[in-house]
Amino acid sequence: MHGTEAPSTWVQRWSHLVAPGARVLDVACGAGRHMRWFASRGHPVTGVDRSAEAIEHLASIGEVLQADIESGPWPFAGRTFGAVVVTNYLWRPLLPLIVRSVAPGGVLLYETFATGNETVGKPSRPDFLLKPGELLRACADLRVVAYEDGFMEQPSRYVQRIAAVRPLAAQPPARYVL
């Protein structure tokens, strides 16, 4: 089941950018691997997934919503989060809403499949594969701290991934530890 594996190494690597105690939203959270990761570090967490089975054991960790975010309304309208985490999920109509859900000073950690993945496995449909530079364009209003687009091994896959921060108003450029 999605979300039972170890947390993404990308999410682990850049989670230090999330302010202490900031609320974290895990989009398409599955069984909650990233909710658990951030909760274990003292963050209040919120997860959303359409599968009741996947999220049934997550209520003890944090706020959990069962919602079909592709067919229904965005359940977080008007809310922002100190971090928004998305892995192995792409629904293009939601990209602007996901990015807008990052609070000032908050972090977006996003990692999903990219064009080229159809040559090595699933997903293979273009609807579920980011086009070159697509994630960068979606994050145009954020400060990109790290970005990768390419082939990964074990398991073989093509991905795009980004760590980006929404600047605070009238704040000088921040220094991020790489």
FENLIN-V308914 format. One record per helix or strand of 3 or more residues. SS is the DSSP state (~ for helix, > for strand). FROM is the first residue (numbers start at 1). TO is the last residue. If there is no record, write none. Layout:
ss	from	to
SS	FROM	TO
SS	FROM	TO
This chain:
ss	from	to
~	9	17
>	24	27
~	33	39
>	45	49
~	52	55
>	63	66
>	81	87
~	92	100
>	102	114
~	117	119
~	126	128
~	134	138
>	143	152
>	157	165
